[in-house]
Amino acid sequence: MKRTAKHTALAALAALAAVALPLAAQASKPQAVSLTFTMHFTSATTATGTWTATSDLTVLNAKSGTVVQTTKITGKGKGKGKKTGQVVHGRKVVTAADGTFVIQFNGGLKPTGATTSEVNGRFVLKKGTGAYKGLHGNGKIHATLDSSSGAITAVYTGKAHVQNKT
């Protein structure tokens, strides 16, 4: 009787593994990604421009397109117990020929000159369509802003993967 119980338990574990392994295999491994955005302010809270990507993740490697960004600036942020200045919260809708994806970001806004500032913070890749369906990731941002020309240059570096949903 003990032998039958062991066989039943082993069979149940094997069945569970057979179901779990294909589910785990649906997500690609996180791969390095670098997204560069070149934009111009279109209002105090919006910007548009272009983007390019380099990545070990095939779906993003050598891709490019357009981007629309919306932002909101809030009061003082905290970093290591100190007030760090204003915090920028934003959302980018990133479009390419083969689909779109959304990035949410936030970071501390720090003046670097009379008309220049920088933002350092974090981003999260959210929902996507087309080739970017199931795209997820996160990482760091570094952006420079020039209020005299309206130029924004931002580099997002991190890891991303594609979660296939069936």
PyMOL CGO cylinders between C-alpha atoms (Angstrom):
from pymol import cmd
from pymol.cgo import CYLINDER

trace = [
    CYLINDER, 0.00, 0.00, 0.00, 2.86, 2.38, 0.82, 0.3, 1, 1, 1, 1, 1, 1,
    CYLINDER, 2.86, 2.38, 0.82, 4.38, 1.74, -2.59, 0.3, 1, 1, 1, 1, 1, 1,
    CYLINDER, 4.38, 1.74, -2.59, 1.11, 2.68, -4.33, 0.3, 1, 1, 1, 1, 1, 1,
    CYLINDER, 1.11, 2.68, -4.33, 0.88, 5.91, -2.31, 0.3, 1, 1, 1, 1, 1, 1,
    CYLINDER, 0.88, 5.91, -2.31, 4.46, 6.81, -3.31, 0.3, 1, 1, 1, 1, 1, 1,
    CYLINDER, 4.46, 6.81, -3.31, 3.69, 6.11, -6.97, 0.3, 1, 1, 1, 1, 1, 1,
    CYLINDER, 3.69, 6.11, -6.97, 0.52, 8.18, -6.77, 0.3, 1, 1, 1, 1, 1, 1,
    CYLINDER, 0.52, 8.18, -6.77, 2.44, 11.05, -5.16, 0.3, 1, 1, 1, 1, 1, 1,
    CYLINDER, 2.44, 11.05, -5.16, 5.19, 10.82, -7.79, 0.3, 1, 1, 1, 1, 1, 1,
    CYLINDER, 5.19, 10.82, -7.79, 2.62, 10.74, -10.58, 0.3, 1, 1, 1, 1, 1, 1,
    CYLINDER, 2.62, 10.74, -10.58, 0.90, 13.82, -9.11, 0.3, 1, 1, 1, 1, 1, 1,
    CYLINDER, 0.90, 13.82, -9.11, 4.23, 15.69, -8.91, 0.3, 1, 1, 1, 1, 1, 1,
    CYLINDER, 4.23, 15.69, -8.91, 5.09, 14.72, -12.48, 0.3, 1, 1, 1, 1, 1, 1,
    CYLINDER, 5.09, 14.72, -12.48, 1.69, 15.94, -13.69, 0.3, 1, 1, 1, 1, 1, 1,
    CYLINDER, 1.69, 15.94, -13.69, 2.15, 19.22, -11.82, 0.3, 1, 1, 1, 1, 1, 1,
    CYLINDER, 2.15, 19.22, -11.82, 5.61, 19.68, -13.34, 0.3, 1, 1, 1, 1, 1, 1,
    CYLINDER, 5.61, 19.68, -13.34, 4.26, 18.93, -16.81, 0.3, 1, 1, 1, 1, 1, 1,
    CYLINDER, 4.26, 18.93, -16.81, 1.66, 21.68, -16.39, 0.3, 1, 1, 1, 1, 1, 1,
    CYLINDER, 1.66, 21.68, -16.39, 3.95, 24.21, -14.65, 0.3, 1, 1, 1, 1, 1, 1,
    CYLINDER, 3.95, 24.21, -14.65, 6.96, 23.99, -16.99, 0.3, 1, 1, 1, 1, 1, 1,
    CYLINDER, 6.96, 23.99, -16.99, 5.13, 25.15, -20.13, 0.3, 1, 1, 1, 1, 1, 1,
    CYLINDER, 5.13, 25.15, -20.13, 3.62, 28.05, -18.17, 0.3, 1, 1, 1, 1, 1, 1,
    CYLINDER, 3.62, 28.05, -18.17, 7.04, 29.14, -16.93, 0.3, 1, 1, 1, 1, 1, 1,
    CYLINDER, 7.04, 29.14, -16.93, 8.45, 28.82, -20.44, 0.3, 1, 1, 1, 1, 1, 1,
    CYLINDER, 8.45, 28.82, -20.44, 5.95, 31.38, -21.76, 0.3, 1, 1, 1, 1, 1, 1,
    CYLINDER, 5.95, 31.38, -21.76, 8.02, 34.34, -20.53, 0.3, 1, 1, 1, 1, 1, 1,
    CYLINDER, 8.02, 34.34, -20.53, 11.30, 35.22, -22.16, 0.3, 1, 1, 1, 1, 1, 1,
    CYLINDER, 11.30, 35.22, -22.16, 14.28, 35.81, -19.89, 0.3, 1, 1, 1, 1, 1, 1,
    CYLINDER, 14.28, 35.81, -19.89, 14.84, 39.46, -18.89, 0.3, 1, 1, 1, 1, 1, 1,
    CYLINDER, 14.84, 39.46, -18.89, 17.22, 41.06, -21.38, 0.3, 1, 1, 1, 1, 1, 1,
    CYLINDER, 17.22, 41.06, -21.38, 19.13, 44.35, -21.36, 0.3, 1, 1, 1, 1, 1, 1,
    CYLINDER, 19.13, 44.35, -21.36, 17.32, 47.27, -22.95, 0.3, 1, 1, 1, 1, 1, 1,
    CYLINDER, 17.32, 47.27, -22.95, 18.27, 50.88, -23.69, 0.3, 1, 1, 1, 1, 1, 1,
    CYLINDER, 18.27, 50.88, -23.69, 15.68, 53.35, -24.98, 0.3, 1, 1, 1, 1, 1, 1,
    CYLINDER, 15.68, 53.35, -24.98, 16.67, 56.86, -26.09, 0.3, 1, 1, 1, 1, 1, 1,
    CYLINDER, 16.67, 56.86, -26.09, 14.03, 59.57, -26.42, 0.3, 1, 1, 1, 1, 1, 1,
    CYLINDER, 14.03, 59.57, -26.42, 14.54, 62.90, -28.20, 0.3, 1, 1, 1, 1, 1, 1,
    CYLINDER, 14.54, 62.90, -28.20, 11.56, 65.16, -27.56, 0.3, 1, 1, 1, 1, 1, 1,
    CYLINDER, 11.56, 65.16, -27.56, 10.36, 68.75, -27.41, 0.3, 1, 1, 1, 1, 1, 1,
    CYLINDER, 10.36, 68.75, -27.41, 7.82, 70.26, -25.04, 0.3, 1, 1, 1, 1, 1, 1,
    CYLINDER, 7.82, 70.26, -25.04, 4.45, 70.90, -26.71, 0.3, 1, 1, 1, 1, 1, 1,
    CYLINDER, 4.45, 70.90, -26.71, 2.99, 72.40, -23.51, 0.3, 1, 1, 1, 1, 1, 1,
    CYLINDER, 2.99, 72.40, -23.51, 3.98, 72.65, -19.84, 0.3, 1, 1, 1, 1, 1, 1,
    CYLINDER, 3.98, 72.65, -19.84, 2.89, 69.03, -19.29, 0.3, 1, 1, 1, 1, 1, 1,
    CYLINDER, 2.89, 69.03, -19.29, 3.30, 67.33, -22.69, 0.3, 1, 1, 1, 1, 1, 1,
    CYLINDER, 3.30, 67.33, -22.69, 6.09, 66.53, -25.12, 0.3, 1, 1, 1, 1, 1, 1,
    CYLINDER, 6.09, 66.53, -25.12, 6.43, 64.65, -28.40, 0.3, 1, 1, 1, 1, 1, 1,
    CYLINDER, 6.43, 64.65, -28.40, 9.32, 63.26, -30.36, 0.3, 1, 1, 1, 1, 1, 1,
    CYLINDER, 9.32, 63.26, -30.36, 11.11, 60.13, -31.49, 0.3, 1, 1, 1, 1, 1, 1,
    CYLINDER, 11.11, 60.13, -31.49, 12.73, 57.11, -29.87, 0.3, 1, 1, 1, 1, 1, 1,
    CYLINDER, 12.73, 57.11, -29.87, 15.28, 54.44, -30.70, 0.3, 1, 1, 1, 1, 1, 1,
    CYLINDER, 15.28, 54.44, -30.70, 16.11, 51.19, -28.93, 0.3, 1, 1, 1, 1, 1, 1,
    CYLINDER, 16.11, 51.19, -28.93, 18.99, 48.80, -28.57, 0.3, 1, 1, 1, 1, 1, 1,
    CYLINDER, 18.99, 48.80, -28.57, 18.35, 45.56, -26.76, 0.3, 1, 1, 1, 1, 1, 1,
    CYLINDER, 18.35, 45.56, -26.76, 19.26, 41.93, -26.41, 0.3, 1, 1, 1, 1, 1, 1,
    CYLINDER, 19.26, 41.93, -26.41, 15.47, 41.40, -26.51, 0.3, 1, 1, 1, 1, 1, 1,
    CYLINDER, 15.47, 41.40, -26.51, 14.62, 40.80, -30.18, 0.3, 1, 1, 1, 1, 1, 1,
    CYLINDER, 14.62, 40.80, -30.18, 11.27, 42.63, -30.09, 0.3, 1, 1, 1, 1, 1, 1,
    CYLINDER, 11.27, 42.63, -30.09, 13.04, 45.91, -29.16, 0.3, 1, 1, 1, 1, 1, 1,
    CYLINDER, 13.04, 45.91, -29.16, 16.39, 45.59, -30.90, 0.3, 1, 1, 1, 1, 1, 1,
    CYLINDER, 16.39, 45.59, -30.90, 17.00, 48.35, -33.47, 0.3, 1, 1, 1, 1, 1, 1,
    CYLINDER, 17.00, 48.35, -33.47, 13.41, 49.61, -33.21, 0.3, 1, 1, 1, 1, 1, 1,
    CYLINDER, 13.41, 49.61, -33.21, 12.33, 53.23, -33.48, 0.3, 1, 1, 1, 1, 1, 1,
    CYLINDER, 12.33, 53.23, -33.48, 9.24, 55.37, -33.81, 0.3, 1, 1, 1, 1, 1, 1,
    CYLINDER, 9.24, 55.37, -33.81, 7.35, 58.22, -32.16, 0.3, 1, 1, 1, 1, 1, 1,
    CYLINDER, 7.35, 58.22, -32.16, 6.56, 59.04, -28.54, 0.3, 1, 1, 1, 1, 1, 1,
    CYLINDER, 6.56, 59.04, -28.54, 3.97, 61.18, -26.74, 0.3, 1, 1, 1, 1, 1, 1,
    CYLINDER, 3.97, 61.18, -26.74, 4.70, 62.06, -23.12, 0.3, 1, 1, 1, 1, 1, 1,
    CYLINDER, 4.70, 62.06, -23.12, 2.50, 63.54, -20.39, 0.3, 1, 1, 1, 1, 1, 1,
    CYLINDER, 2.50, 63.54, -20.39, 3.88, 64.64, -17.03, 0.3, 1, 1, 1, 1, 1, 1,
    CYLINDER, 3.88, 64.64, -17.03, 2.85, 65.98, -13.66, 0.3, 1, 1, 1, 1, 1, 1,
    CYLINDER, 2.85, 65.98, -13.66, 5.23, 67.65, -11.20, 0.3, 1, 1, 1, 1, 1, 1,
    CYLINDER, 5.23, 67.65, -11.20, 4.55, 67.25, -7.50, 0.3, 1, 1, 1, 1, 1, 1,
    CYLINDER, 4.55, 67.25, -7.50, 6.05, 68.83, -4.40, 0.3, 1, 1, 1, 1, 1, 1,
    CYLINDER, 6.05, 68.83, -4.40, 9.16, 67.84, -2.54, 0.3, 1, 1, 1, 1, 1, 1,
    CYLINDER, 9.16, 67.84, -2.54, 10.41, 64.28, -2.76, 0.3, 1, 1, 1, 1, 1, 1,
    CYLINDER, 10.41, 64.28, -2.76, 12.58, 62.46, -0.28, 0.3, 1, 1, 1, 1, 1, 1,
    CYLINDER, 12.58, 62.46, -0.28, 15.83, 60.66, -0.92, 0.3, 1, 1, 1, 1, 1, 1,
    CYLINDER, 15.83, 60.66, -0.92, 17.88, 59.15, 1.89, 0.3, 1, 1, 1, 1, 1, 1,
    CYLINDER, 17.88, 59.15, 1.89, 15.98, 61.20, 4.45, 0.3, 1, 1, 1, 1, 1, 1,
    CYLINDER, 15.98, 61.20, 4.45, 16.59, 64.53, 2.68, 0.3, 1, 1, 1, 1, 1, 1,
    CYLINDER, 16.59, 64.53, 2.68, 14.28, 66.62, 0.56, 0.3, 1, 1, 1, 1, 1, 1,
    CYLINDER, 14.28, 66.62, 0.56, 15.39, 66.19, -3.05, 0.3, 1, 1, 1, 1, 1, 1,
    CYLINDER, 15.39, 66.19, -3.05, 13.25, 68.77, -4.80, 0.3, 1, 1, 1, 1, 1, 1,
    CYLINDER, 13.25, 68.77, -4.80, 10.32, 68.31, -7.12, 0.3, 1, 1, 1, 1, 1, 1,
    CYLINDER, 10.32, 68.31, -7.12, 9.27, 64.92, -8.45, 0.3, 1, 1, 1, 1, 1, 1,
    CYLINDER, 9.27, 64.92, -8.45, 8.22, 64.34, -12.06, 0.3, 1, 1, 1, 1, 1, 1,
    CYLINDER, 8.22, 64.34, -12.06, 5.60, 61.62, -12.67, 0.3, 1, 1, 1, 1, 1, 1,
    CYLINDER, 5.60, 61.62, -12.67, 4.93, 60.72, -16.27, 0.3, 1, 1, 1, 1, 1, 1,
    CYLINDER, 4.93, 60.72, -16.27, 3.62, 58.40, -18.92, 0.3, 1, 1, 1, 1, 1, 1,
    CYLINDER, 3.62, 58.40, -18.92, 4.99, 57.76, -22.39, 0.3, 1, 1, 1, 1, 1, 1,
    CYLINDER, 4.99, 57.76, -22.39, 2.98, 56.17, -25.21, 0.3, 1, 1, 1, 1, 1, 1,
    CYLINDER, 2.98, 56.17, -25.21, 5.66, 54.70, -27.47, 0.3, 1, 1, 1, 1, 1, 1,
    CYLINDER, 5.66, 54.70, -27.47, 4.68, 53.82, -31.05, 0.3, 1, 1, 1, 1, 1, 1,
    CYLINDER, 4.68, 53.82, -31.05, 6.49, 51.84, -33.75, 0.3, 1, 1, 1, 1, 1, 1,
    CYLINDER, 6.49, 51.84, -33.75, 5.39, 50.33, -37.04, 0.3, 1, 1, 1, 1, 1, 1,
    CYLINDER, 5.39, 50.33, -37.04, 4.62, 47.01, -35.32, 0.3, 1, 1, 1, 1, 1, 1,
    CYLINDER, 4.62, 47.01, -35.32, 2.72, 48.19, -32.22, 0.3, 1, 1, 1, 1, 1, 1,
    CYLINDER, 2.72, 48.19, -32.22, 2.73, 50.39, -29.12, 0.3, 1, 1, 1, 1, 1, 1,
    CYLINDER, 2.73, 50.39, -29.12, 3.70, 50.15, -25.47, 0.3, 1, 1, 1, 1, 1, 1,
    CYLINDER, 3.70, 50.15, -25.47, 3.34, 52.35, -22.41, 0.3, 1, 1, 1, 1, 1, 1,
    CYLINDER, 3.34, 52.35, -22.41, 6.04, 53.46, -19.98, 0.3, 1, 1, 1, 1, 1, 1,
    CYLINDER, 6.04, 53.46, -19.98, 5.33, 54.95, -16.57, 0.3, 1, 1, 1, 1, 1, 1,
    CYLINDER, 5.33, 54.95, -16.57, 8.16, 56.84, -14.88, 0.3, 1, 1, 1, 1, 1, 1,
    CYLINDER, 8.16, 56.84, -14.88, 9.05, 59.10, -11.99, 0.3, 1, 1, 1, 1, 1, 1,
    CYLINDER, 9.05, 59.10, -11.99, 12.17, 60.85, -10.82, 0.3, 1, 1, 1, 1, 1, 1,
    CYLINDER, 12.17, 60.85, -10.82, 13.63, 63.77, -8.96, 0.3, 1, 1, 1, 1, 1, 1,
    CYLINDER, 13.63, 63.77, -8.96, 13.89, 67.05, -10.87, 0.3, 1, 1, 1, 1, 1, 1,
    CYLINDER, 13.89, 67.05, -10.87, 17.17, 68.87, -10.19, 0.3, 1, 1, 1, 1, 1, 1,
    CYLINDER, 17.17, 68.87, -10.19, 18.22, 72.22, -11.70, 0.3, 1, 1, 1, 1, 1, 1,
    CYLINDER, 18.22, 72.22, -11.70, 21.65, 72.10, -13.37, 0.3, 1, 1, 1, 1, 1, 1,
    CYLINDER, 21.65, 72.10, -13.37, 21.77, 75.63, -14.80, 0.3, 1, 1, 1, 1, 1, 1,
    CYLINDER, 21.77, 75.63, -14.80, 19.71, 78.76, -15.43, 0.3, 1, 1, 1, 1, 1, 1,
    CYLINDER, 19.71, 78.76, -15.43, 17.51, 77.01, -18.02, 0.3, 1, 1, 1, 1, 1, 1,
    CYLINDER, 17.51, 77.01, -18.02, 18.54, 73.36, -17.65, 0.3, 1, 1, 1, 1, 1, 1,
    CYLINDER, 18.54, 73.36, -17.65, 17.57, 70.50, -15.35, 0.3, 1, 1, 1, 1, 1, 1,
    CYLINDER, 17.57, 70.50, -15.35, 17.93, 66.78, -15.09, 0.3, 1, 1, 1, 1, 1, 1,
    CYLINDER, 17.93, 66.78, -15.09, 15.65, 63.98, -13.96, 0.3, 1, 1, 1, 1, 1, 1,
    CYLINDER, 15.65, 63.98, -13.96, 16.96, 60.76, -12.45, 0.3, 1, 1, 1, 1, 1, 1,
    CYLINDER, 16.96, 60.76, -12.45, 14.54, 58.03, -11.47, 0.3, 1, 1, 1, 1, 1, 1,
    CYLINDER, 14.54, 58.03, -11.47, 12.85, 54.76, -12.41, 0.3, 1, 1, 1, 1, 1, 1,
    CYLINDER, 12.85, 54.76, -12.41, 10.59, 53.45, -15.17, 0.3, 1, 1, 1, 1, 1, 1,
    CYLINDER, 10.59, 53.45, -15.17, 8.22, 50.52, -15.68, 0.3, 1, 1, 1, 1, 1, 1,
    CYLINDER, 8.22, 50.52, -15.68, 7.23, 49.11, -19.09, 0.3, 1, 1, 1, 1, 1, 1,
    CYLINDER, 7.23, 49.11, -19.09, 3.49, 48.49, -19.07, 0.3, 1, 1, 1, 1, 1, 1,
    CYLINDER, 3.49, 48.49, -19.07, 0.92, 47.15, -21.50, 0.3, 1, 1, 1, 1, 1, 1,
    CYLINDER, 0.92, 47.15, -21.50, 1.65, 46.79, -25.18, 0.3, 1, 1, 1, 1, 1, 1,
    CYLINDER, 1.65, 46.79, -25.18, -0.09, 46.02, -28.44, 0.3, 1, 1, 1, 1, 1, 1,
    CYLINDER, -0.09, 46.02, -28.44, 1.03, 44.21, -31.58, 0.3, 1, 1, 1, 1, 1, 1,
    CYLINDER, 1.03, 44.21, -31.58, 4.62, 42.95, -31.30, 0.3, 1, 1, 1, 1, 1, 1,
    CYLINDER, 4.62, 42.95, -31.30, 4.81, 44.50, -27.81, 0.3, 1, 1, 1, 1, 1, 1,
    CYLINDER, 4.81, 44.50, -27.81, 1.89, 42.56, -26.31, 0.3, 1, 1, 1, 1, 1, 1,
    CYLINDER, 1.89, 42.56, -26.31, 3.10, 41.13, -23.00, 0.3, 1, 1, 1, 1, 1, 1,
    CYLINDER, 3.10, 41.13, -23.00, 6.18, 43.43, -22.85, 0.3, 1, 1, 1, 1, 1, 1,
    CYLINDER, 6.18, 43.43, -22.85, 7.25, 44.12, -19.25, 0.3, 1, 1, 1, 1, 1, 1,
    CYLINDER, 7.25, 44.12, -19.25, 10.35, 45.59, -17.72, 0.3, 1, 1, 1, 1, 1, 1,
    CYLINDER, 10.35, 45.59, -17.72, 11.86, 48.26, -15.53, 0.3, 1, 1, 1, 1, 1, 1,
    CYLINDER, 11.86, 48.26, -15.53, 15.02, 50.22, -14.94, 0.3, 1, 1, 1, 1, 1, 1,
    CYLINDER, 15.02, 50.22, -14.94, 16.58, 53.64, -14.45, 0.3, 1, 1, 1, 1, 1, 1,
    CYLINDER, 16.58, 53.64, -14.45, 16.11, 56.92, -16.28, 0.3, 1, 1, 1, 1, 1, 1,
    CYLINDER, 16.11, 56.92, -16.28, 18.34, 59.91, -16.85, 0.3, 1, 1, 1, 1, 1, 1,
    CYLINDER, 18.34, 59.91, -16.85, 16.88, 62.89, -18.70, 0.3, 1, 1, 1, 1, 1, 1,
    CYLINDER, 16.88, 62.89, -18.70, 18.12, 66.37, -19.48, 0.3, 1, 1, 1, 1, 1, 1,
    CYLINDER, 18.12, 66.37, -19.48, 15.73, 69.26, -20.03, 0.3, 1, 1, 1, 1, 1, 1,
    CYLINDER, 15.73, 69.26, -20.03, 16.39, 72.66, -21.57, 0.3, 1, 1, 1, 1, 1, 1,
    CYLINDER, 16.39, 72.66, -21.57, 13.55, 75.11, -20.96, 0.3, 1, 1, 1, 1, 1, 1,
    CYLINDER, 13.55, 75.11, -20.96, 15.03, 77.73, -23.33, 0.3, 1, 1, 1, 1, 1, 1,
    CYLINDER, 15.03, 77.73, -23.33, 14.90, 75.42, -26.37, 0.3, 1, 1, 1, 1, 1, 1,
    CYLINDER, 14.90, 75.42, -26.37, 12.19, 73.03, -25.14, 0.3, 1, 1, 1, 1, 1, 1,
    CYLINDER, 12.19, 73.03, -25.14, 14.48, 70.04, -25.74, 0.3, 1, 1, 1, 1, 1, 1,
    CYLINDER, 14.48, 70.04, -25.74, 14.31, 66.84, -23.72, 0.3, 1, 1, 1, 1, 1, 1,
    CYLINDER, 14.31, 66.84, -23.72, 16.77, 63.95, -24.10, 0.3, 1, 1, 1, 1, 1, 1,
    CYLINDER, 16.77, 63.95, -24.10, 16.12, 60.86, -21.99, 0.3, 1, 1, 1, 1, 1, 1,
    CYLINDER, 16.12, 60.86, -21.99, 17.90, 57.51, -21.75, 0.3, 1, 1, 1, 1, 1, 1,
    CYLINDER, 17.90, 57.51, -21.75, 16.13, 54.57, -20.10, 0.3, 1, 1, 1, 1, 1, 1,
    CYLINDER, 16.13, 54.57, -20.10, 18.27, 51.53, -19.26, 0.3, 1, 1, 1, 1, 1, 1,
    CYLINDER, 18.27, 51.53, -19.26, 17.10, 48.33, -17.64, 0.3, 1, 1, 1, 1, 1, 1,
    CYLINDER, 17.10, 48.33, -17.64, 15.76, 44.84, -18.30, 0.3, 1, 1, 1, 1, 1, 1,
    CYLINDER, 15.76, 44.84, -18.30, 12.69, 43.68, -20.20, 0.3, 1, 1, 1, 1, 1, 1,
    CYLINDER, 12.69, 43.68, -20.20, 10.95, 40.46, -21.18, 0.3, 1, 1, 1, 1, 1, 1,
    CYLINDER, 10.95, 40.46, -21.18, 7.87, 39.37, -23.10, 0.3, 1, 1, 1, 1, 1, 1,
    CYLINDER, 7.87, 39.37, -23.10, 5.18, 37.49, -21.18, 0.3, 1, 1, 1, 1, 1, 1,
    CYLINDER, 5.18, 37.49, -21.18, 3.18, 35.49, -23.73, 0.3, 1, 1, 1, 1, 1, 1,
    CYLINDER, 3.18, 35.49, -23.73, -0.49, 35.33, -22.78, 0.3, 1, 1, 1, 1, 1, 1,
    CYLINDER, -0.49, 35.33, -22.78, -2.44, 32.48, -24.28, 0.3, 1, 1, 1, 1, 1, 1,
]
cmd.load_cgo(trace, "trace")
